[in-house]
Amino acid sequence: MSPAAVASLMMLTSGAAHAVVNAVLKSGRDKMSSRALIDGFSALIVLPGVFLLPLPTHAWGWLAISAVIHLVYLIALIKAFEGADMVVAYPLLRGVAPALAAAVSVGLFHEPAGPMVIAGVGLVSVGVIVSTLGRHLDRRTLLWALLTGAAIALYTVVDAQGVRAAPSAPSYIVWVFILLGGGVGTLFALWRGPGFILAARTEWRAGLVAGALSIVTYGLALWALRLGATPRLAALRETSVLFGVLIAIVFLKERATPARLASAGLIGAGAAVLVFSG
């Protein structure tokens, strides 16, 4: 199997796992505490890797920038999920990300993006956003969702550069989760104060599962970005919306609409174009 095919498979798997993580976050009563649990467990799980893997030499600057962007992303994500159903907020915030990531990676880092890749990115982005048609979204929640999408695009591009600068993908992956869990997770836990303790008593199992899945989803994504170009792979990861909408309808009992079917068709077509473009 070619590196491009391996990277595509990694991203599709990453997308499926990512939808589950976000469903856990959305279903939690205290979303900031849920996020702290997810990131904290992720950091604990990867902690042994600090002693077994080489340090991410030449990637520290990228890691620092990534940590700041991830903090903005997580705050905006929580606010978006507090203001709207997952079936509305999740597709919108993920929909703007691939187009922005493609624009930044091509414009700043001159990564390749041929006509098929551009067409695939466009189909995925439009398909994702189409799934929100017919649902009300107030202006405040819309702005949080758009900020989340912009942050996703930025940390994707930054982490793509960082994982390529590190001596190996695992060394960068471990430190991404150490910084998120040790930094952002701790900050959120302190922010919630006693509320975090109360949430942890009932939600720690879900947090542990989602924390492990977070390593799978973003670890696979980072490893894939080391193997291939950002514009194509960033868009492929947004197939997570298909899984996210399915989870929202089946498990979170959110309503489906005809727009979801149109969305699925567009995303599927875009994913097919992107896979074959590699």
C-alpha positions as CSV (number, residue, x, y, z in Angstrom):
1,M,0.0,0.0,0.0
2,S,1.4,3.4,-1.0
3,P,2.1,6.1,1.7
4,A,-0.8,8.2,0.3
5,A,-3.2,5.3,0.7
6,V,-2.0,4.6,4.2
7,A,-2.4,8.3,5.1
8,S,-6.0,8.3,3.7
9,L,-6.9,5.2,5.7
10,M,-5.5,6.8,8.8
11,M,-7.5,10.0,8.3
12,L,-10.8,8.1,7.7
13,T,-10.2,6.1,10.9
14,S,-9.3,9.3,12.7
15,G,-12.6,10.9,11.6
16,A,-14.7,8.0,13.0
17,A,-13.0,8.1,16.4
18,H,-13.2,11.9,16.5
19,A,-17.0,11.8,16.2
20,V,-17.2,9.5,19.2
21,V,-15.0,11.8,21.3
22,N,-17.2,14.8,20.5
23,A,-20.4,12.9,21.2
24,V,-19.0,12.1,24.7
25,L,-18.2,15.8,25.2
26,K,-21.7,16.9,24.0
27,S,-23.5,14.4,26.2
28,G,-21.7,15.5,29.4
29,R,-23.6,17.8,31.7
30,D,-20.6,19.9,32.6
31,K,-18.7,20.2,29.3
32,M,-15.7,22.0,30.6
33,S,-15.2,19.3,33.2
34,S,-15.7,16.6,30.6
35,R,-13.0,18.2,28.4
36,A,-10.7,18.4,31.4
37,L,-11.2,14.6,32.1
38,I,-10.7,13.7,28.4
39,D,-7.4,15.6,28.1
40,G,-6.2,14.6,31.5
41,F,-6.7,10.9,30.8
42,S,-5.0,11.3,27.4
43,A,-1.9,12.8,29.1
44,L,-1.8,10.0,31.7
45,I,-2.1,7.3,29.0
46,V,0.8,8.7,26.9
47,L,3.0,9.7,29.9
48,P,5.3,6.6,29.6
49,G,6.2,7.6,26.1
50,V,8.0,10.6,27.5
51,F,10.7,8.2,28.9
52,L,10.7,5.9,25.9
53,L,10.8,8.2,22.9
54,P,13.2,10.9,21.7
55,L,12.4,14.5,22.5
56,P,10.6,16.4,19.7
57,T,13.8,18.3,18.8
58,H,13.2,21.2,16.3
59,A,9.4,21.0,17.0
60,W,9.2,22.8,20.4
61,G,8.1,26.1,18.8
62,W,5.3,24.4,16.8
63,L,4.2,22.6,20.0
64,A,3.9,25.9,21.9
65,I,1.9,27.6,19.1
66,S,-0.3,24.5,18.9
67,A,-1.0,24.5,22.6
68,V,-2.2,28.1,22.5
69,I,-4.4,27.4,19.4
70,H,-5.8,24.3,21.1
71,L,-6.8,26.3,24.1
72,V,-8.8,28.7,22.0
73,Y,-10.3,25.8,20.1
74,L,-11.5,24.0,23.2
75,I,-13.0,27.0,24.8
76,A,-14.9,27.9,21.5
77,L,-15.9,24.2,21.1
78,I,-17.4,24.1,24.5
79,K,-19.3,27.3,24.0
80,A,-20.6,26.1,20.6
81,F,-21.9,22.9,22.1
82,E,-23.5,24.7,25.0
83,G,-25.5,26.9,22.5
84,A,-26.7,24.3,20.0
85,D,-27.4,20.6,19.3
86,M,-24.4,18.6,18.2
87,V,-26.1,17.8,14.9
88,V,-26.0,21.6,14.1
89,A,-22.9,22.9,15.8
90,Y,-20.6,20.0,15.0
91,P,-21.0,20.0,11.2
92,L,-20.7,23.8,11.0
93,L,-17.6,24.1,13.0
94,R,-16.0,21.2,11.1
95,G,-17.2,22.4,7.7
96,V,-15.2,25.6,7.6
97,A,-12.0,24.0,8.8
98,P,-10.8,22.1,5.6
99,A,-11.1,25.0,3.3
100,L,-9.3,27.3,5.7
101,A,-6.6,24.7,6.3
102,A,-6.1,24.2,2.6
103,A,-5.8,28.0,2.0
104,V,-3.3,28.5,4.8
105,S,-1.1,25.4,4.0
106,V,-1.0,26.3,0.3
107,G,-0.6,30.1,0.9
108,L,2.0,30.0,3.6
109,F,3.8,26.7,3.2
110,H,3.3,26.1,-0.5
111,E,1.9,22.6,-0.1
112,P,0.5,21.0,-3.3
113,A,-3.2,21.1,-4.1
114,G,-4.2,20.2,-7.6
115,P,-7.7,20.7,-9.2
116,M,-9.0,17.3,-7.8
117,V,-7.9,18.2,-4.3
118,I,-9.5,21.6,-4.5
119,A,-12.8,20.0,-5.8
120,G,-12.7,17.4,-3.1
121,V,-12.1,20.0,-0.4
122,G,-15.0,22.1,-1.8
123,L,-17.4,19.1,-1.8
124,V,-16.6,18.1,1.7
125,S,-16.9,21.7,3.1
126,V,-20.2,22.4,1.3
127,G,-21.5,19.0,2.3
128,V,-20.7,19.5,5.9
129,I,-22.3,22.9,6.1
130,V,-25.4,21.7,4.2
131,S,-26.2,19.4,7.1
132,T,-27.0,22.4,9.2
133,L,-29.7,23.8,6.9
134,G,-33.1,24.2,8.4
135,R,-31.8,24.5,12.0
136,H,-31.8,27.7,14.0
137,L,-28.4,28.9,15.3
138,D,-28.2,32.2,17.2
139,R,-25.5,34.7,16.3
140,R,-23.5,34.1,19.4
141,T,-23.3,30.3,18.9
142,L,-22.6,30.9,15.2
143,L,-19.6,33.0,16.1
144,W,-18.3,30.4,18.5
145,A,-18.7,27.7,15.9
146,L,-16.8,29.7,13.3
147,L,-14.0,30.5,15.7
148,T,-13.8,26.7,16.5
149,G,-13.5,26.0,12.8
150,A,-10.8,28.6,12.3
151,A,-8.9,27.2,15.3
152,I,-9.1,23.7,13.8
153,A,-7.7,24.9,10.5
154,L,-4.8,26.6,12.3
155,Y,-3.8,23.8,14.6
156,T,-4.0,21.3,11.8
157,V,-1.5,23.4,9.7
158,V,0.7,24.1,12.7
159,D,0.8,20.5,13.8
160,A,1.5,19.3,10.3
161,Q,4.6,21.4,10.3
162,G,5.5,20.3,13.8
163,V,5.1,16.5,13.3
164,R,7.3,16.8,10.2
165,A,10.0,18.7,12.1
166,A,10.1,16.2,15.0
167,P,12.4,13.2,14.8
168,S,9.4,10.8,14.7
169,A,5.6,11.1,14.7
170,P,5.2,9.3,18.0
171,S,7.5,11.8,19.8
172,Y,5.5,14.7,18.6
173,I,2.2,13.0,19.3
174,V,3.1,12.2,22.9
175,W,4.1,15.8,23.6
176,V,0.9,17.2,22.0
177,F,-1.2,15.2,24.5
178,I,1.2,16.0,27.5
179,L,0.8,19.7,26.8
180,L,-3.0,19.4,26.3
181,G,-3.6,17.3,29.3
182,G,-1.1,18.8,31.6
183,G,-1.8,22.4,30.5
184,V,-5.3,22.8,29.1
185,G,-6.9,19.9,31.1
186,T,-5.5,21.2,34.4
187,L,-6.6,24.8,33.5
188,F,-10.2,23.7,32.8
189,A,-10.3,21.6,36.0
190,L,-9.1,24.6,38.1
191,W,-11.6,26.8,36.3
192,R,-14.5,24.6,37.2
193,G,-13.3,24.2,40.8
194,P,-15.6,22.0,43.0
195,G,-17.8,21.4,39.9
196,F,-15.0,19.4,38.4
197,I,-14.9,17.0,41.4
198,L,-18.6,16.5,41.2
199,A,-18.5,15.8,37.4
200,A,-15.5,13.5,37.8
201,R,-17.4,11.2,40.2
202,T,-20.0,10.4,37.6
203,E,-18.2,10.9,34.2
204,W,-14.7,9.6,34.8
205,R,-15.4,6.3,32.9
206,A,-16.6,8.2,29.8
207,G,-13.7,10.6,30.1
208,L,-11.2,7.7,30.2
209,V,-12.7,6.1,27.1
210,A,-12.9,9.4,25.2
211,G,-9.3,10.2,26.4
212,A,-8.0,7.0,24.9
213,L,-10.0,7.6,21.7
214,S,-8.5,11.1,21.5
215,I,-5.1,9.6,21.3
216,V,-6.3,7.3,18.5
217,T,-8.0,10.1,16.5
218,Y,-5.5,12.8,16.7
219,G,-2.5,10.5,16.8
220,L,-3.6,8.9,13.5
221,A,-4.2,12.4,12.0
222,L,-0.8,13.6,12.9
223,W,0.9,10.5,11.7
224,A,-1.0,10.8,8.4
225,L,0.1,14.5,8.0
226,R,3.7,13.4,8.2
227,L,3.0,11.1,5.2
228,G,1.0,13.4,2.9
229,A,-0.1,16.9,2.0
230,T,-2.3,18.9,4.5
231,P,-5.1,20.1,2.1
232,R,-6.2,16.7,1.0
233,L,-5.8,15.0,4.4
234,A,-7.4,17.7,6.5
235,A,-10.5,17.5,4.4
236,L,-10.6,13.7,4.6
237,R,-10.8,13.9,8.4
238,E,-14.0,15.9,8.1
239,T,-15.8,12.6,7.1
240,S,-16.1,12.5,10.9
241,V,-19.3,14.6,10.4
242,L,-21.0,11.5,8.9
243,F,-20.3,9.5,12.0
244,G,-21.1,12.5,14.2
245,V,-24.5,13.0,12.7
246,L,-25.3,9.3,12.9
247,I,-24.3,9.3,16.6
248,A,-26.3,12.4,17.3
249,I,-29.4,10.9,15.7
250,V,-29.1,7.3,17.1
251,F,-27.7,7.8,20.6
252,L,-28.3,11.5,21.4
253,K,-31.9,11.3,19.9
254,E,-31.4,14.5,17.8
255,R,-33.7,14.9,14.8
256,A,-32.6,14.0,11.3
257,T,-33.7,16.1,8.2
258,P,-33.5,15.6,4.4
259,A,-30.5,18.0,4.5
260,R,-28.5,15.4,6.3
261,L,-28.9,13.0,3.4
262,A,-27.8,15.6,0.9
263,S,-24.9,16.4,3.2
264,A,-23.9,12.7,3.4
265,G,-23.9,12.4,-0.4
266,L,-21.7,15.5,-0.9
267,I,-19.2,14.5,1.8
268,G,-19.0,11.0,0.4
269,A,-18.4,12.3,-3.1
270,G,-15.7,14.7,-1.8
271,A,-14.0,11.9,0.2
272,A,-14.0,9.7,-2.9
273,V,-12.4,12.5,-5.0
274,L,-9.8,13.1,-2.3
275,V,-8.9,9.4,-1.9
276,F,-8.4,8.9,-5.6
277,S,-6.5,12.2,-6.0
278,G,-3.8,10.7,-3.8
